[in-house]
Amino acid sequence: MNAELNLQKLVNQLQQLPRLPEQMPVLFVGHGNPMNAISDNPFTQSWHSIGNALPKPKAILSVSAHWLTHGNTLVHASKQPQTIHDFYGFPEELFAQKYPCSGSPEQAHQTQKLAPDIISETDEWGLDHGTWSVLLSMFPDADVPVYQISIDYRKAPPFHYQLAQRLQDLRKRGVLVIASGNLVHNLQKLQWNNAEPFDWALEFNQIVKEALADFDDQRLVNFSNFGALGKMAHPSYDHYLPLLYALGLRSQQDEIHFFNNVIDMSSVSMLSFIYLPRKV
């Protein structure tokens, strides 16, 4: 099945969901190049189509690769999150972008209560580009409250998976969780000239996709077992860790649907997926 047909099948299933589902889906989005925020391409078109088809959430919780903390996990509880331009060397048009949504202090507080021994509230953040570059296409009206949770980069992968499992109740509260990273992310090898994907990028992307399809969470959580291939795909694994939050939020009743299965710029995977209840 080609990519367009696969996306249309997913959109059709999303449209069959109740407007107030018993629990919201979970998304993992490969966000890729910040320029996607101001581009019309197959990635942004898929984000827009999915956003149009999803039940409207009460709030969105984003787990972005671009909010790393060291020794703590924070949830942003501001009423009005700022748009953070956490990059450099891009056109002024990109820096001019704003995502003027409200925050969700109430849902941030409920998130903190689910893991009070780990999560602390803060108002010192906002929405980084791992979040707003996707939401500009997915929810362009900015009419859904959005808040973020940080990733404690000092913690090993199992910590993140286990923390996410404690947050599963958010889905029943109408919160759409979007984990935003990339399943292959090696900027040292990146090529801007639309070169062919590296073989190691294709290989790692396929291994991860197969493990996801098999619901083999432990293979994905034990990142060190990927050895040299894993280190090539992720010289640092900040863009891999959001995946573990999506995994931990999955319920036994979910099925997985993939989209954007493309290696961009030779070394960045845009592969994305959504967990939906099997019965829709």
TORKENU-853385 format. One line per 4 residues: number of its first residue (from 0); for each residue y, x, z negated of C-alpha. Coordinates in steps of 0.2 Angstrom, whole numbers, plus 5000, padded with zeros to 4 digits. Layout:
BEGIN
NUM = Y X Z  ...
end
This chain:
BEGIN
0 = 5000 5000 5000  5017 5007 5005  5031 5009 4993  5041 4994 4998
4 = 5026 4983 4997  5021 4990 4980  5039 4987 4974  5039 4969 4981
8 = 5023 4965 4972  5030 4972 4955  5046 4961 4958  5036 4946 4961
12 = 5026 4948 4945  5042 4951 4935  5049 4935 4942  5034 4926 4935
16 = 5038 4931 4918  5045 4918 4906  5064 4920 4904  5060 4922 4885
20 = 5044 4932 4885  5034 4934 4869  5037 4953 4871  5048 4962 4883
24 = 5041 4975 4896  5043 4993 4893  5050 5005 4907  5049 5023 4911
28 = 5062 5028 4923  5063 5045 4932  5082 5046 4933  5083 5062 4943
32 = 5100 5069 4950  5116 5062 4942  5122 5058 4959  5110 5043 4959
36 = 5123 5034 4949  5135 5033 4964  5122 5033 4978  5113 5019 4988
40 = 5096 5026 4990  5078 5020 4988  5078 5024 4969  5094 5015 4965
44 = 5088 5000 4976  5072 4999 4966  5082 4999 4950  5093 4985 4956
48 = 5078 4975 4962  5069 4977 4945  5085 4973 4935  5087 4957 4945
52 = 5069 4951 4942  5068 4956 4923  5070 4943 4910  5087 4946 4902
56 = 5085 4956 4886  5094 4953 4870  5097 4972 4870  5092 4988 4878
60 = 5086 5003 4869  5086 5019 4879  5076 5034 4875  5085 5048 4886
64 = 5080 5066 4889  5099 5070 4887  5100 5065 4868  5091 5079 4859
68 = 5093 5082 4841  5086 5096 4830  5078 5091 4814  5082 5073 4814
72 = 5081 5056 4823  5096 5046 4825  5100 5029 4832  5117 5025 4839
76 = 5124 5010 4830  5142 5009 4837  5149 4992 4843  5156 5000 4859
80 = 5147 5015 4865  5157 5028 4876  5151 5034 4893  5146 5052 4891
84 = 5148 5063 4906  5136 5077 4901  5135 5087 4917  5147 5098 4927
88 = 5150 5103 4945  5149 5086 4952  5162 5076 4962  5176 5067 4952
92 = 5170 5050 4958  5155 5053 4947  5165 5058 4932  5176 5042 4934
96 = 5161 5031 4932  5161 5020 4916  5147 5008 4909  5157 4996 4898
100 = 5143 4987 4889  5144 4983 4871  5132 4992 4858  5120 4983 4847
104 = 5123 4988 4828  5111 4974 4823  5096 4980 4834  5100 4998 4829
108 = 5099 4993 4811  5082 4984 4814  5076 5000 4823  5080 5011 4808
112 = 5071 4999 4797  5055 5001 4807  5055 5019 4802  5067 5022 4788
116 = 5059 5038 4783  5063 5046 4800  5077 5037 4808  5095 5037 4802
120 = 5110 5028 4809  5125 5036 4817  5141 5031 4827  5143 5049 4835
124 = 5136 5047 4852  5136 5034 4866  5127 5033 4883  5123 5049 4892
128 = 5119 5049 4910  5100 5047 4907  5105 5030 4902  5121 5024 4912
132 = 5116 5032 4929  5101 5020 4929  5110 5005 4921  5124 5005 4934
136 = 5111 4999 4947  5099 4990 4935  5111 4980 4926  5128 4982 4935
140 = 5137 4968 4926  5135 4978 4909  5132 4961 4900  5117 4967 4890
144 = 5121 4977 4873  5114 4995 4875  5110 5008 4861  5101 5024 4861
148 = 5089 5034 4850  5088 5052 4850  5073 5064 4852  5070 5077 4839
152 = 5066 5092 4849  5059 5102 4835  5045 5089 4833  5028 5091 4843
156 = 5023 5078 4856  5012 5068 4844  5026 5065 4833  5036 5055 4846
160 = 5021 5045 4852  5017 5040 4834  5035 5036 4830  5036 5025 4846
164 = 5020 5015 4840  5030 5010 4824  5044 5003 4835  5033 4991 4845
168 = 5040 4976 4836  5056 4978 4845  5048 4971 4861  5045 4955 4851
172 = 5063 4954 4847  5068 4954 4865  5073 4972 4866  5069 4981 4883
176 = 5065 4999 4880  5069 5011 4894  5062 5028 4892  5072 5040 4904
180 = 5066 5057 4909  5056 5064 4924  5037 5068 4925  5041 5084 4934
184 = 5057 5093 4930  5060 5111 4935  5078 5114 4939  5075 5133 4941
188 = 5065 5128 4957  5076 5114 4963  5080 5114 4982  5095 5103 4988
192 = 5090 5104 5006  5076 5090 5006  5063 5104 5007  5045 5099 5005
196 = 5038 5096 4987  5030 5111 4979  5011 5110 4978  5011 5112 4959
200 = 5024 5098 4957  5013 5086 4967  4997 5091 4957  5005 5088 4940
204 = 5013 5072 4946  4996 5066 4952  4987 5071 4936  5000 5062 4925
208 = 4999 5047 4936  4980 5046 4935  4981 5048 4916  4993 5034 4915
212 = 4982 5023 4926  4967 5027 4915  4977 5023 4899  4972 5040 4893
216 = 4987 5042 4881  4979 5057 4872  4978 5068 4887  4997 5065 4890
220 = 5001 5067 4872  4992 5084 4871  5005 5092 4882  4999 5110 4878
224 = 4982 5107 4886  4991 5107 4903  4993 5125 4902  5002 5135 4915
228 = 5003 5120 4926  5012 5110 4913  5024 5125 4910  5028 5126 4928
232 = 5032 5107 4929  5042 5108 4913  5049 5125 4908  5057 5114 4894
236 = 5049 5098 4890  5064 5088 4886  5062 5077 4901  5043 5074 4897
240 = 5046 5068 4879  5053 5051 4884  5036 5047 4892  5028 5048 4875
244 = 5039 5034 4869  5034 5023 4883  5016 5026 4879  5018 5023 4861
248 = 5026 5006 4864  5012 5000 4875  5001 4986 4869  4983 4983 4873
252 = 4988 4968 4883  4999 4978 4895  4995 4983 4913  5004 4997 4922
256 = 5014 4996 4938  5021 5011 4947  5036 5013 4958  5047 5028 4965
260 = 5032 5039 4967  5042 5053 4976  5046 5071 4972  5064 5074 4975
264 = 5073 5090 4978  5055 5099 4979  5053 5100 4960  5059 5083 4951
268 = 5047 5068 4950  5055 5051 4952  5039 5043 4948  5042 5028 4937
272 = 5032 5014 4929  5033 4998 4919  5021 4990 4907  5019 4971 4908
276 = 5007 4959 4899  4991 4956 4910  4994 4938 4909  5010 4932 4917
end
